[in-house]
Amino acid sequence: MSEPDEARPHTPSWVYTIGRRALAPLARTLYRPRVEGKDLIPKSGPVIFASNHLSVIDSFAIPIAAAPRAVHFLAKSEYFTGTGVKGWLSRTFFTAVGATPVDRVVGQAAMEALDQQKAILESGAAIALHPEGTRSRDGRLYKGRTGVAFLALETGAPVVPIGLTGTDRVMPVGAKMPSFRERVVVKFGEPLDLSHHGANSGRARRTATDEIMAAIHELSGQELAGVYNELPAQGAVEKIRRAFPHERK
């Protein structure tokens, strides 16, 4: 009898494997990244990498630093919806490397993306997420949303906190090309077992998220913003939604 799809190990695509082998040495040569705490990464089994978010290249810096573990990540839906040759190349690349599209505005779409990440974890693979949700434009560390904690409490996967520095100088917001003069630092922290927060309730997700963000803050040394990093409201419905209290997932 064949094994059900959700039980099969999630393996990286050939594009991911070849790209990492080809680009990782080049990236290490160009940016001279300093990686600390790599020995803390679990060598097998499900794991969630949770890091601060300063640049579009963060999701690529983490897999390079975490090698040989394959790491899968969420990517904004815009990378999958472009048109023309550029849109096709972007969509093909991000799909091939195992990225999961997420709509950062529509809550149901975001939950569906988390469900996909849950399936990856349950197969024994590793994922990377940014609890802040979107890039920090002022360098401060923003309050974490509870999606990472949701996955950790649902699956029992440990969370490895990461502090990134320098990626915002390599590829600032709005830049078309990366700088080759800056150095990236990737600091891995002790894996966090969040099971002591109890069942997967709203309260447990919030306290677990705060523990994750405290660990990231210790590694990154950023100034704390104390608020959520909100994208500009898009449309009347979103503006109305933000005017009323709601739980942050």
C-alpha positions in Angstrom: 0.0 0.0 0.0 1.4 3.4 -0.9 2.1 5.9 1.8 -0.3 8.8 2.1 1.0 12.1 0.7 1.0 13.9 4.0 3.2 11.2 5.5 5.8 11.3 2.8 9.0 13.2 3.6 9.1 16.6 2.0 12.2 16.8 -0.2 13.7 19.8 -1.8 13.4 20.2 -5.6 16.4 19.7 -7.9 16.5 23.5 -8.5 16.8 24.1 -4.8 19.6 21.5 -4.5 21.6 22.7 -7.5 21.1 26.3 -6.7 22.3 25.9 -3.1 25.4 23.9 -4.2 26.2 26.5 -6.8 25.3 29.7 -5.1 26.1 29.0 -1.5 29.9 29.0 -2.1 29.6 32.2 -4.2 27.5 33.9 -1.5 30.0 32.9 1.2 32.9 34.3 -0.9 31.1 37.6 -1.7 29.6 38.4 1.6 31.9 36.6 4.1 28.9 35.7 6.3 29.7 35.0 10.0 27.6 32.1 11.3 27.3 31.5 15.0 25.5 28.7 16.8 25.2 26.4 13.8 25.9 23.4 16.0 22.6 24.1 17.8 20.5 23.2 14.8 18.8 19.8 15.1 20.3 17.6 12.4 17.0 15.8 11.7 13.3 16.0 12.4 10.9 18.9 12.1 12.2 22.4 13.0 11.0 25.9 12.7 13.6 28.7 12.1 12.2 32.0 13.4 14.1 35.1 12.6 13.9 38.9 12.5 13.2 40.4 9.1 15.3 43.1 7.6 15.6 42.4 3.9 14.2 40.4 1.0 17.4 38.3 1.1 16.7 37.0 4.6 14.9 33.9 3.4 18.0 33.0 1.3 20.6 33.8 3.9 19.0 31.3 6.4 19.1 28.2 4.1 22.7 29.0 3.1 23.7 29.4 6.8 21.7 26.3 7.9 23.1 24.0 5.2 23.2 21.0 4.8 19.6 21.1 6.2 17.1 22.0 3.5 14.9 24.9 4.6 11.5 25.9 3.1 9.9 29.3 3.6 6.8 31.5 3.0 7.0 34.1 0.2 4.6 36.9 -0.5 2.0 36.1 -3.1 3.3 38.9 -5.4 6.2 36.6 -6.3 3.7 34.1 -7.8 1.3 36.4 -9.6 3.5 38.5 -11.9 3.0 38.6 -15.7 5.3 38.3 -18.7 8.7 36.6 -18.7 9.7 38.2 -15.4 6.6 37.0 -13.7 7.0 33.5 -15.1 10.7 33.3 -14.0 9.8 34.5 -10.5 6.8 32.1 -10.2 8.9 29.1 -11.5 11.8 29.8 -9.2 9.9 30.3 -6.0 7.7 27.3 -6.7 10.7 25.1 -7.5 12.5 26.0 -4.3 9.6 25.0 -2.2 8.3 28.5 -1.2 4.7 28.8 -0.2 2.8 31.9 -1.4 1.0 33.8 1.4 -1.4 36.8 1.0 -0.4 39.2 3.8 -3.8 40.9 3.8 -6.4 38.1 3.5 -6.5 36.2 6.8 -7.9 32.9 5.3 -5.2 32.8 2.7 -2.6 33.2 5.3 -4.0 30.3 7.4 -4.0 28.1 4.3 -0.3 28.9 3.8 0.3 27.9 7.4 -1.6 24.6 6.8 0.9 23.9 4.0 3.8 24.7 6.3 2.3 22.4 9.0 2.2 19.5 6.4 5.9 20.2 5.6 6.8 20.0 9.4 4.8 16.8 9.8 6.9 15.2 7.1 10.0 15.9 9.2 11.4 18.8 7.2 12.5 22.4 8.3 10.8 25.7 7.6 11.8 29.3 8.1 9.3 32.1 9.1 9.5 35.7 10.1 7.1 36.3 13.1 7.1 40.1 12.3 5.3 39.3 9.1 7.0 41.9 6.9 10.3 43.6 6.7 11.3 46.2 9.3 11.9 49.5 7.4 13.5 51.3 10.4 15.7 48.5 11.8 13.6 48.0 14.9 12.2 44.6 16.0 8.4 44.5 15.9 5.9 42.5 17.9 5.6 38.9 16.7 2.4 37.5 15.1 1.4 34.1 16.4 1.7 31.9 13.3 5.1 30.5 14.3 3.7 29.5 17.8 0.6 28.0 16.2 2.8 25.7 14.1 5.1 24.8 17.0 2.2 24.0 19.4 0.3 22.0 16.7 3.3 19.9 15.6 5.6 19.9 18.6 8.5 21.1 16.4 11.2 23.0 18.2 11.8 26.7 17.3 15.3 27.8 16.6 15.5 31.6 17.0 17.8 33.5 14.6 19.2 37.0 14.8 20.2 38.5 11.4 22.3 41.6 11.0 23.7 43.2 7.9 21.1 41.9 5.4 19.4 45.3 5.3 22.7 46.9 4.2 23.3 44.2 1.6 19.8 44.6 0.1 18.0 47.7 1.4 14.3 48.1 0.9 13.8 49.4 -2.7 17.3 48.4 -3.9 17.5 46.7 -7.3 20.9 45.1 -6.8 22.7 43.9 -3.7 25.8 45.6 -2.3 29.0 43.5 -2.1 30.7 45.7 0.5 28.6 44.6 3.5 28.9 41.5 5.7 26.0 39.4 6.9 25.9 37.8 10.4 23.6 34.9 11.2 23.2 33.9 14.8 21.4 30.7 15.7 20.0 30.3 19.3 19.1 27.4 21.5 16.1 25.4 20.2 13.0 26.4 22.1 10.5 23.7 23.3 7.2 25.6 23.6 5.1 22.7 24.9 5.1 24.2 28.4 2.7 26.9 27.2 0.0 24.2 27.1 -2.7 23.5 24.5 -2.9 25.5 21.3 -5.1 28.4 22.6 -4.9 32.1 21.9 -3.3 32.7 25.2 -0.7 30.0 24.7 0.1 31.3 21.2 0.6 34.8 22.5 2.9 33.8 25.4 4.9 31.4 23.2 5.3 34.1 20.6 6.6 36.5 23.2 9.2 33.9 24.3 10.3 33.5 20.6 10.6 37.2 20.1 12.6 37.6 23.3 15.1 35.0 22.1 15.3 36.7 18.7 15.9 40.1 20.4 18.7 38.7 22.5 20.4 37.5 19.3 19.8 40.5 17.1 20.2 43.3 19.6 17.6 45.5 17.8 15.6 48.2 19.4 12.1 47.0 20.3 9.3 48.7 18.5 6.6 47.4 20.9 3.9 47.4 18.1 3.0 45.3 15.0 4.7 46.1 11.7 1.6 46.9 9.7 1.6 47.2 5.9 -0.4 50.2 4.6 -4.1 49.3 4.5 -5.3 48.3 1.0 -8.9 49.2 0.3 -11.8 50.3 2.4 -12.5 46.7 3.8 -9.0 46.5 5.2 -9.2 50.0 6.7 -12.5 49.1 8.4 -11.1 45.7 9.7 -8.1 47.5 11.3 -10.5 49.9 13.1 -11.8 47.0 15.3 -10.0 44.7 17.7 -9.0 41.3 16.3 -6.7 38.5 17.3 -3.4 38.5 15.5 -2.6 35.1 14.0 
